[in-house]
Amino acid sequence: MTEDRHNTARLANWLSYLVGIFFVAIALFGYQRTGDALQLLAFLVLALVGFCVVKLLFSGINRLLDSLDKPSDH
């Protein structure tokens, strides 16, 4: 397990779960309203993709913060 030097892990988890839950809620309410299983599946896939995108964004943010922490060679 990697070290969370910038304390972003908790925020990344909360935001990724929030995005995932948002799309799952849209999927369920949309399915209740329309009965369209394809719409349900599409929004469930979006929930998974959104979760992964937020995790990847925070991975990039951590890399950026790590690069800023390194001393400059100038």
mmJSON file of the N, C-alpha and C atoms, coordinates in Angstrom:
{"data_MODEL":{"atom_site":{
"group_PDB":["ATOM","ATOM","ATOM","ATOM","ATOM","ATOM","ATOM","ATOM","ATOM","ATOM","ATOM","ATOM","ATOM","ATOM","ATOM","ATOM","ATOM","ATOM","ATOM","ATOM","ATOM","ATOM","ATOM","ATOM","ATOM","ATOM","ATOM","ATOM","ATOM","ATOM","ATOM","ATOM","ATOM","ATOM","ATOM","ATOM","ATOM","ATOM","ATOM","ATOM","ATOM","ATOM","ATOM","ATOM","ATOM","ATOM","ATOM","ATOM","ATOM","ATOM","ATOM","ATOM","ATOM","ATOM","ATOM","ATOM","ATOM","ATOM","ATOM","ATOM","ATOM","ATOM","ATOM","ATOM","ATOM","ATOM","ATOM","ATOM","ATOM","ATOM","ATOM","ATOM","ATOM","ATOM","ATOM","ATOM","ATOM","ATOM","ATOM","ATOM","ATOM","ATOM","ATOM","ATOM","ATOM","ATOM","ATOM","ATOM","ATOM","ATOM","ATOM","ATOM","ATOM","ATOM","ATOM","ATOM","ATOM","ATOM","ATOM","ATOM","ATOM","ATOM","ATOM","ATOM","ATOM","ATOM","ATOM","ATOM","ATOM","ATOM","ATOM","ATOM","ATOM","ATOM","ATOM","ATOM","ATOM","ATOM","ATOM","ATOM","ATOM","ATOM","ATOM","ATOM","ATOM","ATOM","ATOM","ATOM","ATOM","ATOM","ATOM","ATOM","ATOM","ATOM","ATOM","ATOM","ATOM","ATOM","ATOM","ATOM","ATOM","ATOM","ATOM","ATOM","ATOM","ATOM","ATOM","ATOM","ATOM","ATOM","ATOM","ATOM","ATOM","ATOM","ATOM","ATOM","ATOM","ATOM","ATOM","ATOM","ATOM","ATOM","ATOM","ATOM","ATOM","ATOM","ATOM","ATOM","ATOM","ATOM","ATOM","ATOM","ATOM","ATOM","ATOM","ATOM","ATOM","ATOM","ATOM","ATOM","ATOM","ATOM","ATOM","ATOM","ATOM","ATOM","ATOM","ATOM","ATOM","ATOM","ATOM","ATOM","ATOM","ATOM","ATOM","ATOM","ATOM","ATOM","ATOM","ATOM","ATOM","ATOM","ATOM","ATOM","ATOM","ATOM","ATOM","ATOM","ATOM","ATOM","ATOM","ATOM","ATOM","ATOM","ATOM","ATOM","ATOM","ATOM","ATOM","ATOM","ATOM","ATOM"],
"id":[1,2,3,4,5,6,7,8,9,10,11,12,13,14,15,16,17,18,19,20,21,22,23,24,25,26,27,28,29,30,31,32,33,34,35,36,37,38,39,40,41,42,43,44,45,46,47,48,49,50,51,52,53,54,55,56,57,58,59,60,61,62,63,64,65,66,67,68,69,70,71,72,73,74,75,76,77,78,79,80,81,82,83,84,85,86,87,88,89,90,91,92,93,94,95,96,97,98,99,100,101,102,103,104,105,106,107,108,109,110,111,112,113,114,115,116,117,118,119,120,121,122,123,124,125,126,127,128,129,130,131,132,133,134,135,136,137,138,139,140,141,142,143,144,145,146,147,148,149,150,151,152,153,154,155,156,157,158,159,160,161,162,163,164,165,166,167,168,169,170,171,172,173,174,175,176,177,178,179,180,181,182,183,184,185,186,187,188,189,190,191,192,193,194,195,196,197,198,199,200,201,202,203,204,205,206,207,208,209,210,211,212,213,214,215,216,217,218,219,220,221,222],
"type_symbol":["N","C","C","N","C","C","N","C","C","N","C","C","N","C","C","N","C","C","N","C","C","N","C","C","N","C","C","N","C","C","N","C","C","N","C","C","N","C","C","N","C","C","N","C","C","N","C","C","N","C","C","N","C","C","N","C","C","N","C","C","N","C","C","N","C","C","N","C","C","N","C","C","N","C","C","N","C","C","N","C","C","N","C","C","N","C","C","N","C","C","N","C","C","N","C","C","N","C","C","N","C","C","N","C","C","N","C","C","N","C","C","N","C","C","N","C","C","N","C","C","N","C","C","N","C","C","N","C","C","N","C","C","N","C","C","N","C","C","N","C","C","N","C","C","N","C","C","N","C","C","N","C","C","N","C","C","N","C","C","N","C","C","N","C","C","N","C","C","N","C","C","N","C","C","N","C","C","N","C","C","N","C","C","N","C","C","N","C","C","N","C","C","N","C","C","N","C","C","N","C","C","N","C","C","N","C","C","N","C","C","N","C","C","N","C","C","N","C","C","N","C","C"],
"label_atom_id":["N","CA","C","N","CA","C","N","CA","C","N","CA","C","N","CA","C","N","CA","C","N","CA","C","N","CA","C","N","CA","C","N","CA","C","N","CA","C","N","CA","C","N","CA","C","N","CA","C","N","CA","C","N","CA","C","N","CA","C","N","CA","C","N","CA","C","N","CA","C","N","CA","C","N","CA","C","N","CA","C","N","CA","C","N","CA","C","N","CA","C","N","CA","C","N","CA","C","N","CA","C","N","CA","C","N","CA","C","N","CA","C","N","CA","C","N","CA","C","N","CA","C","N","CA","C","N","CA","C","N","CA","C","N","CA","C","N","CA","C","N","CA","C","N","CA","C","N","CA","C","N","CA","C","N","CA","C","N","CA","C","N","CA","C","N","CA","C","N","CA","C","N","CA","C","N","CA","C","N","CA","C","N","CA","C","N","CA","C","N","CA","C","N","CA","C","N","CA","C","N","CA","C","N","CA","C","N","CA","C","N","CA","C","N","CA","C","N","CA","C","N","CA","C","N","CA","C","N","CA","C","N","CA","C","N","CA","C","N","CA","C","N","CA","C","N","CA","C","N","CA","C","N","CA","C","N","CA","C"],
"label_alt_id":[null,null,null,null,null,null,null,null,null,null,null,null,null,null,null,null,null,null,null,null,null,null,null,null,null,null,null,null,null,null,null,null,null,null,null,null,null,null,null,null,null,null,null,null,null,null,null,null,null,null,null,null,null,null,null,null,null,null,null,null,null,null,null,null,null,null,null,null,null,null,null,null,null,null,null,null,null,null,null,null,null,null,null,null,null,null,null,null,null,null,null,null,null,null,null,null,null,null,null,null,null,null,null,null,null,null,null,null,null,null,null,null,null,null,null,null,null,null,null,null,null,null,null,null,null,null,null,null,null,null,null,null,null,null,null,null,null,null,null,null,null,null,null,null,null,null,null,null,null,null,null,null,null,null,null,null,null,null,null,null,null,null,null,null,null,null,null,null,null,null,null,null,null,null,null,null,null,null,null,null,null,null,null,null,null,null,null,null,null,null,null,null,null,null,null,null,null,null,null,null,null,null,null,null,null,null,null,null,null,null,null,null,null,null,null,null,null,null,null,null,null,null],
"label_comp_id":["MET","MET","MET","THR","THR","THR","GLU","GLU","GLU","ASP","ASP","ASP","ARG","ARG","ARG","HIS","HIS","HIS","ASN","ASN","ASN","THR","THR","THR","ALA","ALA","ALA","ARG","ARG","ARG","LEU","LEU","LEU","ALA","ALA","ALA","ASN","ASN","ASN","TRP","TRP","TRP","LEU","LEU","LEU","SER","SER","SER","TYR","TYR","TYR","LEU","LEU","LEU","VAL","VAL","VAL","GLY","GLY","GLY","ILE","ILE","ILE","PHE","PHE","PHE","PHE","PHE","PHE","VAL","VAL","VAL","ALA","ALA","ALA","ILE","ILE","ILE","ALA","ALA","ALA","LEU","LEU","LEU","PHE","PHE","PHE","GLY","GLY","GLY","TYR","TYR","TYR","GLN","GLN","GLN","ARG","ARG","ARG","THR","THR","THR","GLY","GLY","GLY","ASP","ASP","ASP","ALA","ALA","ALA","LEU","LEU","LEU","GLN","GLN","GLN","LEU","LEU","LEU","LEU","LEU","LEU","ALA","ALA","ALA","PHE","PHE","PHE","LEU","LEU","LEU","VAL","VAL","VAL","LEU","LEU","LEU","ALA","ALA","ALA","LEU","LEU","LEU","VAL","VAL","VAL","GLY","GLY","GLY","PHE","PHE","PHE","CYS","CYS","CYS","VAL","VAL","VAL","VAL","VAL","VAL","LYS","LYS","LYS","LEU","LEU","LEU","LEU","LEU","LEU","PHE","PHE","PHE","SER","SER","SER","GLY","GLY","GLY","ILE","ILE","ILE","ASN","ASN","ASN","ARG","ARG","ARG","LEU","LEU","LEU","LEU","LEU","LEU","ASP","ASP","ASP","SER","SER","SER","LEU","LEU","LEU","ASP","ASP","ASP","LYS","LYS","LYS","PRO","PRO","PRO","SER","SER","SER","ASP","ASP","ASP","HIS","HIS","HIS"],
"label_asym_id":["A","A","A","A","A","A","A","A","A","A","A","A","A","A","A","A","A","A","A","A","A","A","A","A","A","A","A","A","A","A","A","A","A","A","A","A","A","A","A","A","A","A","A","A","A","A","A","A","A","A","A","A","A","A","A","A","A","A","A","A","A","A","A","A","A","A","A","A","A","A","A","A","A","A","A","A","A","A","A","A","A","A","A","A","A","A","A","A","A","A","A","A","A","A","A","A","A","A","A","A","A","A","A","A","A","A","A","A","A","A","A","A","A","A","A","A","A","A","A","A","A","A","A","A","A","A","A","A","A","A","A","A","A","A","A","A","A","A","A","A","A","A","A","A","A","A","A","A","A","A","A","A","A","A","A","A","A","A","A","A","A","A","A","A","A","A","A","A","A","A","A","A","A","A","A","A","A","A","A","A","A","A","A","A","A","A","A","A","A","A","A","A","A","A","A","A","A","A","A","A","A","A","A","A","A","A","A","A","A","A","A","A","A","A","A","A","A","A","A","A","A","A"],
"label_entity_id":["1","1","1","1","1","1","1","1","1","1","1","1","1","1","1","1","1","1","1","1","1","1","1","1","1","1","1","1","1","1","1","1","1","1","1","1","1","1","1","1","1","1","1","1","1","1","1","1","1","1","1","1","1","1","1","1","1","1","1","1","1","1","1","1","1","1","1","1","1","1","1","1","1","1","1","1","1","1","1","1","1","1","1","1","1","1","1","1","1","1","1","1","1","1","1","1","1","1","1","1","1","1","1","1","1","1","1","1","1","1","1","1","1","1","1","1","1","1","1","1","1","1","1","1","1","1","1","1","1","1","1","1","1","1","1","1","1","1","1","1","1","1","1","1","1","1","1","1","1","1","1","1","1","1","1","1","1","1","1","1","1","1","1","1","1","1","1","1","1","1","1","1","1","1","1","1","1","1","1","1","1","1","1","1","1","1","1","1","1","1","1","1","1","1","1","1","1","1","1","1","1","1","1","1","1","1","1","1","1","1","1","1","1","1","1","1","1","1","1","1","1","1"],
"label_seq_id":[1,1,1,2,2,2,3,3,3,4,4,4,5,5,5,6,6,6,7,7,7,8,8,8,9,9,9,10,10,10,11,11,11,12,12,12,13,13,13,14,14,14,15,15,15,16,16,16,17,17,17,18,18,18,19,19,19,20,20,20,21,21,21,22,22,22,23,23,23,24,24,24,25,25,25,26,26,26,27,27,27,28,28,28,29,29,29,30,30,30,31,31,31,32,32,32,33,33,33,34,34,34,35,35,35,36,36,36,37,37,37,38,38,38,39,39,39,40,40,40,41,41,41,42,42,42,43,43,43,44,44,44,45,45,45,46,46,46,47,47,47,48,48,48,49,49,49,50,50,50,51,51,51,52,52,52,53,53,53,54,54,54,55,55,55,56,56,56,57,57,57,58,58,58,59,59,59,60,60,60,61,61,61,62,62,62,63,63,63,64,64,64,65,65,65,66,66,66,67,67,67,68,68,68,69,69,69,70,70,70,71,71,71,72,72,72,73,73,73,74,74,74],
"pdbx_PDB_ins_code":[null,null,null,null,null,null,null,null,null,null,null,null,null,null,null,null,null,null,null,null,null,null,null,null,null,null,null,null,null,null,null,null,null,null,null,null,null,null,null,null,null,null,null,null,null,null,null,null,null,null,null,null,null,null,null,null,null,null,null,null,null,null,null,null,null,null,null,null,null,null,null,null,null,null,null,null,null,null,null,null,null,null,null,null,null,null,null,null,null,null,null,null,null,null,null,null,null,null,null,null,null,null,null,null,null,null,null,null,null,null,null,null,null,null,null,null,null,null,null,null,null,null,null,null,null,null,null,null,null,null,null,null,null,null,null,null,null,null,null,null,null,null,null,null,null,null,null,null,null,null,null,null,null,null,null,null,null,null,null,null,null,null,null,null,null,null,null,null,null,null,null,null,null,null,null,null,null,null,null,null,null,null,null,null,null,null,null,null,null,null,null,null,null,null,null,null,null,null,null,null,null,null,null,null,null,null,null,null,null,null,null,null,null,null,null,null,null,null,null,null,null,null],
"Cartn_x":[0.85,0.0,0.89,0.496,1.315,0.989,1.965,1.83,1.018,0.132,-0.692,-0.055,0.989,1.746,0.98,0.023,-0.69,-2.109,-2.44,-3.749,-4.908,-4.795,-5.857,-6.675,-6.276,-6.957,-8.403,-8.635,-9.999,-10.889,-10.38,-11.139,-11.408,-10.412,-10.582,-11.656,-11.642,-12.648,-14.046,-14.198,-15.51,-16.046,-15.217,-15.683,-16.002,-15.185,-15.452,-16.734,-16.967,-18.222,-19.412,-19.247,-20.322,-20.705,-19.71,-19.978,-20.659,-20.161,-20.762,-22.204,-22.465,-23.817,-24.752,-24.242,-25.049,-25.56,-24.666,-25.074,-25.942,-25.709,-26.57,-27.975,-28.077,-29.395,-30.123,-29.415,-30.033,-30.484,-29.66,-30.007,-31.287,-31.366,-32.531,-33.804,-33.711,-34.897,-35.324,-34.364,-34.696,-35.343,-34.843,-35.427,-36.854,-37.066,-38.413,-39.383,-38.903,-39.776,-40.035,-38.987,-39.116,-39.202,-38.618,-38.582,-37.584,-36.703,-35.723,-34.462,-34.243,-33.096,-31.779,-31.794,-30.576,-30.122,-31.072,-30.752,-30.165,-30.756,-30.249,-28.813,-28.541,-27.196,-26.214,-26.636,-25.757,-25.349,-26.291,-25.955,-25.166,-25.375,-24.548,-23.105,-22.928,-21.575,-20.965,-21.767,-21.277,-20.859,-21.571,-21.209,-19.822,-19.564,-18.261,-17.167,-17.458,-16.479,-16.203,-17.231,-17.052,-16.214,-16.467,-15.68,-14.201,-13.922,-12.535,-11.875,-12.631,-12.067,-11.641,-12.461,-12.105,-10.853,-10.773,-9.571,-8.329,-8.458,-7.325,-6.935,-7.921,-7.618,-6.825,-7.219,-6.497,-5.123,-4.981,-3.651,-2.744,-3.288,-2.534,-2.233,-3.191,-2.966,-1.853,-1.842,-0.784,0.577,0.632,1.904,2.374,1.435,1.779,2.301,1.633,2.091,3.446,3.673,4.979,6.075,5.772,6.78,7.066,6.085,6.304,7.121,7.065,7.816,9.297,9.654,11.06,11.817,13.038,13.835,14.249,14.306,14.663,16.175,16.617,18.041,18.645,17.923,18.401,19.343],
"Cartn_y":[-1.183,0.0,1.238,2.234,3.431,4.392,5.23,6.215,7.404,7.908,9.07,10.307,10.81,11.938,13.255,13.37,14.637,14.589,13.505,13.329,13.541,12.967,13.088,11.81,10.746,9.457,9.522,10.135,10.22,11.044,12.171,13.004,12.27,11.559,10.792,9.727,9.041,8.012,8.608,9.681,10.307,10.793,11.482,12.013,10.901,9.856,8.766,8.032,7.814,7.191,8.101,9.398,10.343,10.347,10.345,10.306,8.991,7.892,6.593,6.507,6.96,6.923,7.827,8.968,9.884,9.182,8.509,7.843,6.613,5.93,4.797,5.298,6.417,6.98,7.375,8.015,8.364,7.101,6.064,4.801,4.217,4.168,3.554,4.373,5.693,6.529,6.547,6.568,6.534,5.219,4.131,2.821,2.708,3.234,3.221,4.002,5.092,5.962,5.41,4.875,4.459,2.956,2.187,0.743,0.29,1.178,0.886,0.282,-0.995,-1.692,-1.209,-0.787,-0.28,1.027,1.856,3.097,2.776,1.814,1.388,0.92,0.076,-0.447,0.669,1.589,2.689,3.538,3.869,4.692,3.924,2.616,1.821,1.764,1.666,1.718,3.097,4.152,5.507,5.667,5.005,5.059,4.458,3.341,2.697,3.55,4.079,4.921,6.182,6.807,8.01,7.738,6.614,6.213,6.103,5.421,5.22,6.519,7.398,8.674,9.526,9.571,10.35,9.77,8.456,7.825,8.165,8.114,8.453,9.916,10.792,12.212,12.45,11.807,11.988,11.341,10.292,9.718,10.734,11.411,12.452,13.635,14.008,15.108,14.748,13.516,13.087,13.112,12.695,12.758,14.196,15.087,16.497,17.055,16.742,17.222,16.63,15.366,14.756,15.459,15.826,16.497,17.9,18.543,19.86,19.784,18.647,18.461,18.239,17.751,17.477,18.785,18.814,20.042,20.276,21.53,21.899,21.827,21.5,21.385,22.711,23.797,25.083,25.708],
"Cartn_z":[0.0,0.0,0.0,-0.774,-0.866,0.262,0.53,1.587,1.088,1.91,1.562,2.177,1.506,2.058,2.012,1.129,0.962,1.532,2.193,2.834,1.863,0.681,-0.314,-0.456,0.198,0.04,0.517,1.637,2.178,1.243,0.761,-0.159,-1.475,-1.981,-3.214,-3.043,-1.924,-1.668,-1.596,-0.831,-0.682,-2.023,-2.792,-4.073,-5.07,-5.092,-6.026,-5.656,-4.368,-3.946,-4.254,-4.053,-4.32,-5.801,-6.669,-8.111,-8.481,-7.952,-8.237,-7.765,-6.556,-6.0,-6.792,-7.246,-8.056,-9.312,-10.03,-11.261,-10.994,-9.893,-9.539,-9.225,-8.523,-8.214,-9.496,-10.417,-11.697,-12.427,-12.381,-13.048,-12.463,-11.147,-10.508,-10.721,-10.551,-10.741,-12.206,-13.094,-14.515,-14.916,-14.359,-14.67,-14.122,-12.915,-12.34,-13.212,-13.762,-14.559,-15.964,-16.597,-18.001,-18.187,-17.28,-17.439,-18.493,-18.908,-19.955,-19.334,-19.571,-18.993,-19.598,-20.841,-21.474,-20.815,-20.477,-19.766,-18.394,-17.719,-16.411,-16.531,-17.491,-17.693,-18.051,-18.896,-19.307,-18.111,-17.24,-16.083,-15.029,-14.939,-14.022,-14.52,-15.822,-16.387,-16.157,-16.319,-16.042,-14.584,-13.673,-12.263,-12.048,-12.679,-12.561,-13.206,-14.383,-15.081,-14.276,-13.738,-12.928,-11.695,-11.042,-9.874,-10.241,-11.356,-11.788,-12.227,-12.879,-13.328,-12.134,-11.101,-9.915,-9.264,-9.176,-8.604,-9.43,-10.767,-11.637,-11.51,-11.407,-11.227,-9.948,-8.876,-7.627,-7.67,-8.444,-8.64,-9.334,-10.348,-11.036,-10.134,-9.306,-8.366,-7.391,-6.92,-6.003,-6.686,-7.943,-8.688,-8.843,-9.157,-9.291,-7.975,-6.893,-5.583,-5.226,-5.58,-5.334,-6.138,-7.378,-8.2,-7.675,-7.077,-6.496,-5.219,-4.532,-3.283,-3.534,-4.748,-5.041,-5.171,-4.647,-4.776,-6.239,-6.61,-7.979,-8.168,-9.4,-9.689,-10.133,-10.107,-10.605,-9.65],
"occupancy":[1.0,1.0,1.0,1.0,1.0,1.0,1.0,1.0,1.0,1.0,1.0,1.0,1.0,1.0,1.0,1.0,1.0,1.0,1.0,1.0,1.0,1.0,1.0,1.0,1.0,1.0,1.0,1.0,1.0,1.0,1.0,1.0,1.0,1.0,1.0,1.0,1.0,1.0,1.0,1.0,1.0,1.0,1.0,1.0,1.0,1.0,1.0,1.0,1.0,1.0,1.0,1.0,1.0,1.0,1.0,1.0,1.0,1.0,1.0,1.0,1.0,1.0,1.0,1.0,1.0,1.0,1.0,1.0,1.0,1.0,1.0,1.0,1.0,1.0,1.0,1.0,1.0,1.0,1.0,1.0,1.0,1.0,1.0,1.0,1.0,1.0,1.0,1.0,1.0,1.0,1.0,1.0,1.0,1.0,1.0,1.0,1.0,1.0,1.0,1.0,1.0,1.0,1.0,1.0,1.0,1.0,1.0,1.0,1.0,1.0,1.0,1.0,1.0,1.0,1.0,1.0,1.0,1.0,1.0,1.0,1.0,1.0,1.0,1.0,1.0,1.0,1.0,1.0,1.0,1.0,1.0,1.0,1.0,1.0,1.0,1.0,1.0,1.0,1.0,1.0,1.0,1.0,1.0,1.0,1.0,1.0,1.0,1.0,1.0,1.0,1.0,1.0,1.0,1.0,1.0,1.0,1.0,1.0,1.0,1.0,1.0,1.0,1.0,1.0,1.0,1.0,1.0,1.0,1.0,1.0,1.0,1.0,1.0,1.0,1.0,1.0,1.0,1.0,1.0,1.0,1.0,1.0,1.0,1.0,1.0,1.0,1.0,1.0,1.0,1.0,1.0,1.0,1.0,1.0,1.0,1.0,1.0,1.0,1.0,1.0,1.0,1.0,1.0,1.0,1.0,1.0,1.0,1.0,1.0,1.0,1.0,1.0,1.0,1.0,1.0,1.0,1.0,1.0,1.0,1.0,1.0,1.0],
"B_iso_or_equiv":[0.0,0.0,0.0,0.0,0.0,0.0,0.0,0.0,0.0,0.0,0.0,0.0,0.0,0.0,0.0,0.0,0.0,0.0,0.0,0.0,0.0,0.0,0.0,0.0,0.0,0.0,0.0,0.0,0.0,0.0,0.0,0.0,0.0,0.0,0.0,0.0,0.0,0.0,0.0,0.0,0.0,0.0,0.0,0.0,0.0,0.0,0.0,0.0,0.0,0.0,0.0,0.0,0.0,0.0,0.0,0.0,0.0,0.0,0.0,0.0,0.0,0.0,0.0,0.0,0.0,0.0,0.0,0.0,0.0,0.0,0.0,0.0,0.0,0.0,0.0,0.0,0.0,0.0,0.0,0.0,0.0,0.0,0.0,0.0,0.0,0.0,0.0,0.0,0.0,0.0,0.0,0.0,0.0,0.0,0.0,0.0,0.0,0.0,0.0,0.0,0.0,0.0,0.0,0.0,0.0,0.0,0.0,0.0,0.0,0.0,0.0,0.0,0.0,0.0,0.0,0.0,0.0,0.0,0.0,0.0,0.0,0.0,0.0,0.0,0.0,0.0,0.0,0.0,0.0,0.0,0.0,0.0,0.0,0.0,0.0,0.0,0.0,0.0,0.0,0.0,0.0,0.0,0.0,0.0,0.0,0.0,0.0,0.0,0.0,0.0,0.0,0.0,0.0,0.0,0.0,0.0,0.0,0.0,0.0,0.0,0.0,0.0,0.0,0.0,0.0,0.0,0.0,0.0,0.0,0.0,0.0,0.0,0.0,0.0,0.0,0.0,0.0,0.0,0.0,0.0,0.0,0.0,0.0,0.0,0.0,0.0,0.0,0.0,0.0,0.0,0.0,0.0,0.0,0.0,0.0,0.0,0.0,0.0,0.0,0.0,0.0,0.0,0.0,0.0,0.0,0.0,0.0,0.0,0.0,0.0,0.0,0.0,0.0,0.0,0.0,0.0,0.0,0.0,0.0,0.0,0.0,0.0],
"pdbx_formal_charge":[null,null,null,null,null,null,null,null,null,null,null,null,null,null,null,null,null,null,null,null,null,null,null,null,null,null,null,null,null,null,null,null,null,null,null,null,null,null,null,null,null,null,null,null,null,null,null,null,null,null,null,null,null,null,null,null,null,null,null,null,null,null,null,null,null,null,null,null,null,null,null,null,null,null,null,null,null,null,null,null,null,null,null,null,null,null,null,null,null,null,null,null,null,null,null,null,null,null,null,null,null,null,null,null,null,null,null,null,null,null,null,null,null,null,null,null,null,null,null,null,null,null,null,null,null,null,null,null,null,null,null,null,null,null,null,null,null,null,null,null,null,null,null,null,null,null,null,null,null,null,null,null,null,null,null,null,null,null,null,null,null,null,null,null,null,null,null,null,null,null,null,null,null,null,null,null,null,null,null,null,null,null,null,null,null,null,null,null,null,null,null,null,null,null,null,null,null,null,null,null,null,null,null,null,null,null,null,null,null,null,null,null,null,null,null,null,null,null,null,null,null,null],
"auth_seq_id":[1,1,1,2,2,2,3,3,3,4,4,4,5,5,5,6,6,6,7,7,7,8,8,8,9,9,9,10,10,10,11,11,11,12,12,12,13,13,13,14,14,14,15,15,15,16,16,16,17,17,17,18,18,18,19,19,19,20,20,20,21,21,21,22,22,22,23,23,23,24,24,24,25,25,25,26,26,26,27,27,27,28,28,28,29,29,29,30,30,30,31,31,31,32,32,32,33,33,33,34,34,34,35,35,35,36,36,36,37,37,37,38,38,38,39,39,39,40,40,40,41,41,41,42,42,42,43,43,43,44,44,44,45,45,45,46,46,46,47,47,47,48,48,48,49,49,49,50,50,50,51,51,51,52,52,52,53,53,53,54,54,54,55,55,55,56,56,56,57,57,57,58,58,58,59,59,59,60,60,60,61,61,61,62,62,62,63,63,63,64,64,64,65,65,65,66,66,66,67,67,67,68,68,68,69,69,69,70,70,70,71,71,71,72,72,72,73,73,73,74,74,74],
"auth_comp_id":["MET","MET","MET","THR","THR","THR","GLU","GLU","GLU","ASP","ASP","ASP","ARG","ARG","ARG","HIS","HIS","HIS","ASN","ASN","ASN","THR","THR","THR","ALA","ALA","ALA","ARG","ARG","ARG","LEU","LEU","LEU","ALA","ALA","ALA","ASN","ASN","ASN","TRP","TRP","TRP","LEU","LEU","LEU","SER","SER","SER","TYR","TYR","TYR","LEU","LEU","LEU","VAL","VAL","VAL","GLY","GLY","GLY","ILE","ILE","ILE","PHE","PHE","PHE","PHE","PHE","PHE","VAL","VAL","VAL","ALA","ALA","ALA","ILE","ILE","ILE","ALA","ALA","ALA","LEU","LEU","LEU","PHE","PHE","PHE","GLY","GLY","GLY","TYR","TYR","TYR","GLN","GLN","GLN","ARG","ARG","ARG","THR","THR","THR","GLY","GLY","GLY","ASP","ASP","ASP","ALA","ALA","ALA","LEU","LEU","LEU","GLN","GLN","GLN","LEU","LEU","LEU","LEU","LEU","LEU","ALA","ALA","ALA","PHE","PHE","PHE","LEU","LEU","LEU","VAL","VAL","VAL","LEU","LEU","LEU","ALA","ALA","ALA","LEU","LEU","LEU","VAL","VAL","VAL","GLY","GLY","GLY","PHE","PHE","PHE","CYS","CYS","CYS","VAL","VAL","VAL","VAL","VAL","VAL","LYS","LYS","LYS","LEU","LEU","LEU","LEU","LEU","LEU","PHE","PHE","PHE","SER","SER","SER","GLY","GLY","GLY","ILE","ILE","ILE","ASN","ASN","ASN","ARG","ARG","ARG","LEU","LEU","LEU","LEU","LEU","LEU","ASP","ASP","ASP","SER","SER","SER","LEU","LEU","LEU","ASP","ASP","ASP","LYS","LYS","LYS","PRO","PRO","PRO","SER","SER","SER","ASP","ASP","ASP","HIS","HIS","HIS"],
"auth_asym_id":["A","A","A","A","A","A","A","A","A","A","A","A","A","A","A","A","A","A","A","A","A","A","A","A","A","A","A","A","A","A","A","A","A","A","A","A","A","A","A","A","A","A","A","A","A","A","A","A","A","A","A","A","A","A","A","A","A","A","A","A","A","A","A","A","A","A","A","A","A","A","A","A","A","A","A","A","A","A","A","A","A","A","A","A","A","A","A","A","A","A","A","A","A","A","A","A","A","A","A","A","A","A","A","A","A","A","A","A","A","A","A","A","A","A","A","A","A","A","A","A","A","A","A","A","A","A","A","A","A","A","A","A","A","A","A","A","A","A","A","A","A","A","A","A","A","A","A","A","A","A","A","A","A","A","A","A","A","A","A","A","A","A","A","A","A","A","A","A","A","A","A","A","A","A","A","A","A","A","A","A","A","A","A","A","A","A","A","A","A","A","A","A","A","A","A","A","A","A","A","A","A","A","A","A","A","A","A","A","A","A","A","A","A","A","A","A","A","A","A","A","A","A"],
"auth_atom_id":["N","CA","C","N","CA","C","N","CA","C","N","CA","C","N","CA","C","N","CA","C","N","CA","C","N","CA","C","N","CA","C","N","CA","C","N","CA","C","N","CA","C","N","CA","C","N","CA","C","N","CA","C","N","CA","C","N","CA","C","N","CA","C","N","CA","C","N","CA","C","N","CA","C","N","CA","C","N","CA","C","N","CA","C","N","CA","C","N","CA","C","N","CA","C","N","CA","C","N","CA","C","N","CA","C","N","CA","C","N","CA","C","N","CA","C","N","CA","C","N","CA","C","N","CA","C","N","CA","C","N","CA","C","N","CA","C","N","CA","C","N","CA","C","N","CA","C","N","CA","C","N","CA","C","N","CA","C","N","CA","C","N","CA","C","N","CA","C","N","CA","C","N","CA","C","N","CA","C","N","CA","C","N","CA","C","N","CA","C","N","CA","C","N","CA","C","N","CA","C","N","CA","C","N","CA","C","N","CA","C","N","CA","C","N","CA","C","N","CA","C","N","CA","C","N","CA","C","N","CA","C","N","CA","C","N","CA","C","N","CA","C","N","CA","C","N","CA","C","N","CA","C","N","CA","C","N","CA","C"],
"pdbx_PDB_model_num":[1,1,1,1,1,1,1,1,1,1,1,1,1,1,1,1,1,1,1,1,1,1,1,1,1,1,1,1,1,1,1,1,1,1,1,1,1,1,1,1,1,1,1,1,1,1,1,1,1,1,1,1,1,1,1,1,1,1,1,1,1,1,1,1,1,1,1,1,1,1,1,1,1,1,1,1,1,1,1,1,1,1,1,1,1,1,1,1,1,1,1,1,1,1,1,1,1,1,1,1,1,1,1,1,1,1,1,1,1,1,1,1,1,1,1,1,1,1,1,1,1,1,1,1,1,1,1,1,1,1,1,1,1,1,1,1,1,1,1,1,1,1,1,1,1,1,1,1,1,1,1,1,1,1,1,1,1,1,1,1,1,1,1,1,1,1,1,1,1,1,1,1,1,1,1,1,1,1,1,1,1,1,1,1,1,1,1,1,1,1,1,1,1,1,1,1,1,1,1,1,1,1,1,1,1,1,1,1,1,1,1,1,1,1,1,1,1,1,1,1,1,1]
}}}
